[in-house]
Amino acid sequence: MLSRVASHIYWLGRYLERAENYARFIDVNFNLMQDLPAGLKEQWEPLVMATGDLELYQKKYNDFERDQVMYFLTFDPENSNSMLSAVTNARENARIIRENLSKETWEKANELYYMMQAGLDKKIWKKEDPRQFYEQVKNQILLLYGLADATVARTEGWYFRQLGQLLERADKTSRILDVKYHILLPSVYEVGTPMDFLHWMALLKSVTGFNTYRRLYGNIDPSGVVEFLMLNKYFPRSIYFCIKEAERCLHCISGSSSDGFNNSAEKAMGELRSRLEYSEVEDIIAVGLHEYLDKLQLKINHISDLIDVNYFRIKDNHVSQSQSQA
């Protein structure tokens, strides 16, 4: 496969996952606001922090009003990580490699783009209840995933898209967990209160993991949630699961044995997977969850850089197009 084509497929996976995660976070946060006691201020700042775009947001706005945050995260063209920017970039990557996609995949990607444009025209962020729009976006992206699962041959292209999707998912799970642990609680005195329960429940729902967590762990406990979202070997949105599957994708692409590595990207991925595999939640909390997650995010970005060097640049005489990792 041409490195140029592989790059576009990889970033198609990342951008779709990014848009789906943003839709998921906003929808869940909006639902959480409905459950807050009367008089308690809505908390939209954590969503901006979870995306890593706080600095850009603060250059544009002085506070964190609902409409401003929703517009910034959903439609702002100056935010390269907004849902509209991610969907536009996903569609552009799909257009460039259209001959490598099924007709149905291209049509649904196009529909998703025009769905976002329609939301912009209708000023969805100003609606009293915009949840239906975000639900539609999530469902459209999940439909794209379903089409890929059912119709795409498991060749290099498939694994590159999966690789991008999995790394993006691991990154976003780590970010939303980091924000909850350090920012959402207004006071240490609320730990263990119904308000604390609501926040942890919202966090689990943001990754569609609430029911699975309750079946596996029972009562909601902070250390249990951290273990579930970071180290669980079976939940498809846990960081460990994503990294393990991403490593498998790399081995399938290179044809190398799962016991070794062929290049620096596989080596870095294997080291991260091994560290997570042999970690326990007590060790992570002892180190400091924020510090651990911060290093984890840097490692995921580093792995993405190594994938770019090993697969997207080395076979071309020119540097591949730069795309956002935030």
N, C-alpha and C positions, 0 to 999 in steps of 0.2 A: 504494500500500500504506500502511495506517495505520502511523504511527511506532511505536505500541505493539507491533504485530505484528512489525515489522521488528526491534525491539529484542530481543524474545523469540527470534526465529529466530537472530539474531546471537549471543546468549549461549548458545543451545543448541549452536551450533557450537563456541564457545570451551570450554564445560564438558566436552563429549564429548572434545575433543582433550586437555584437561588431564588427564582421568581416564586416557585411553589412554597418554599420556606417562608418568604416574606408574607405571602398571602395567608399562610397558616398562622404565623405569629400575630399578625394584625387581627385576624378573625378571632383567635383565642383571647387576645387582650381585650377586644371589644366585648366579648362575652363576660370576661372577668369584671369589667367595669359595671355590668348590670347587677352583679352580685355584691358589690361593695356597699357597706353601710352608708346611709344618707349622710351627706356632709363631708365624706372622705374624698380628698382630691384625687382625681384620676391620675394614673401614672403612665405617661407615654414616653418619658425620657429613657427608661430602660430599653425600649425597642430600638431607639437610635443608637444607644451604646452597644447593643447586641450586634448591630450590623457593622460596627467599626467606623461609622461615618459621623461621629459626634463633632469633630473639628469643623467639617464642612457645614454641618447643620448650624452650628453656633455662629458661623460667619454670615448666615442668611437670616437667622431668627434669634430673638432675645429670650423666648420662653418656649415651653413645650405644650402648646395648645393642641387639642386633638386634631383639628382640621389641618394645621400646619404639618404635624408629624405624618399624618396619613398621606397628604399630598407629597411630602418629601420622599417617603418610602415607596409610594406607589407610582407617581407620575412625573416627578421632577426630572426634566431632561438634563439638568446640571448635576444631578446625582448619578454617577455612572453605575451605581448598584441598585437604583430604584427598580421596581418591578417592570415598568415600561422600558427602561434601558436594557434590563436583562432579556426581556421578551424580544425586543428589537434586535439585540445582538444575536439571540438564539435563531431568530428568523433569518438574519443575514448569513449566519454560518450555514444554516440549512439551505438557503438559496444558492450559495456558492458550490455546495456539494450535492445539489438536487438530484443529479443522476445516480448518486449512491444511496438515496433514500427511496422508500416505497412511496407510491402516489398518495396513499392515505396519510402517511406521516407528514408529508409536505402540506397537504390540505389542512390538517388539524393544526399544524404550526402556524399556518396563515390565518386560520380562524382565531387562534389565540391572540395573534397580533391585532386583528381588527376588533376583537373583544376588548382589548386594552384601550384602543383608540376610542371606542364607543364610551367606555367608562370615563375617559378624559373629557370627551365632549359633554357628557351628562354631569360632570363635576361630582363624581361619586363621593369624594372625600367630604362634601358638604351635606350629604344625605343624612337624615336622622338615624337610619339603620342601613348601613352599606353591606351587611354581612352576606347577602345573597350574591353580590358581585364577587366577593372574595371566594365564596364557595364555588362559584362557576369557574373561576380561574383555576382553583385547585383541581376540580374535576376534569377540566380540559387538559391539564398537564398530566394527570394520572391516566387519562385516556391515551395520551401520547406514549406514556410508559407501557401501557397495556398493548398498544399496537406493536411497539418494539419487541415486547416479550413474545407476542404471538406470531409475528411475521418476519422478523429479521434473522438471517442466518448467523450462527455463532462463529463469525470470522473475526478478523482483526478489528474491523469497524465497530462491531458490537462491543468488544471489550474496551475499546477506547472510549466509547460513550459511557459505558458503565463505570469506567475508571474516573472520568470527570464527575459523574453524578455522585459517586461514593465519597470522593475527597471533599466535594462541596458539602455533602450531608454531614460528614464528620466535623468539618469546620463549624457549620452552623449549630450543630448540637452542642459543641463545646462552648460557643459564644452565648447561647441562651442560658446554659447552665451556669456559666460564670456570672452573668448579669443577675440571675435570681439569687445566687448565693451571697452576693456582695451589695446589691443595690435595692432590691425590691422591698425588703423589710424596712419600714420607717423607724423601727426601734427594736433593740435587742430584747426588750420586754415583751414583744409580741411573738417570740419564738415559742412554738407549741400551742398558740392560740388558734381559734377558728380562722382568723385572718391569715395566719401562717399556712394553715391547711389549704385555704383557697388559692394561695400563691403557688404552692407545690402542685396542687391539682391542675392549675392552669399551665404550669410548666410541662407536666406529663401530657396534658391534652394537646399542647403545641407540637408534640412529636407523635401524636396519636398513640400514646403509650399508657394512658390511664388504666384502661381495663386490663391490659396485659400485666401491668405492674401489680394491680390488686390481686390478680390470680397467683402471681409468683411470690409476692412479698407480704400481702395482707395490708396491714395498716401503713399509712404514709409516714415515713421516717426519713429525715434529710440524708442520713448516710445510706439508707436503702435506695433512695432516688439517685444519689450520686453513683452508687455501684451499678444500678440498672442502666443508667444512661451512658456510663463510661465503659464498663467492663463486661456487661452481659453478653454471653456468647451466642444467644439465639434471637435477640431483638434486633430487627434489621435497621434500626436507627441508632443503635448504640455506637459509640465511637470505636470500640474494639471490633465489632462486627463489620463496620464499614472499612476499617483499615485492613482487616483480614481478607475481605472480599476484594478490595483494591489490589492487594498483593497478589491474589490469585489471578486477577485480570492481567497484571504485568507479566506473570509467568506464562500465561496463555499467549500473550502477544509475542514474547521472546522465544517461547518454546523451551525455557529453561526448567530445570528440576526445582520442585518446591523446597528442596533441601539446601539450595545454594542461591547464587545471584550471578547475573551476567553483566550488570552495569551498576552505576552509582545510584540510580533511582531504585532499583530492586534492593540494593543493600540498605539504603536509608529506610525504605518501606519495611523491610524485614526487621531492622533494628527497632523501629517504632512499634510494630506489631508484637515483637517479643517483649518489649518493655511493658506494654499494656497487658499482655497475656499473663505475665508473672507478677503483676501488681495486685495489691489488695487495697480495698477502699480505706482501711486504717492508715496505710502507708501514704496514700495520696493526701488525706486530710492532715496527717502529721507534717508533711512537707508544706502544705498550704494549697488549698484547691485553686485559688486564683493563680498562684505562681506555677502550679502544675499545668493548668489549662493554657496559660500564656505561652509557656515553652512548647506545649503541644501544638498550638496554632502556628507558631514559628516553624516547627518541624513540618507541618502539613504544607505550608507555603514553600519551604525549602524543597520538599519532595516534588511539588508541582514545577518548581524551577528546574529540577533535575530531569523530570519527564520531558520538559521543553527542550533541554539541551540534548538528551539522548535520542529523542524520537522525532522532534519537530524541526530541529535546526541542522543536525549533523548531516542529513542527506540533501540539504539544499545549499546553494551557494550564497543565499541571502538569508537574513534573519527573518523568522516568521513574524507575522503581525502580532503586535503587543495587545494582550487582552487582560482585563482586570482580574486580580486574585482576591480582592477585599471581600 
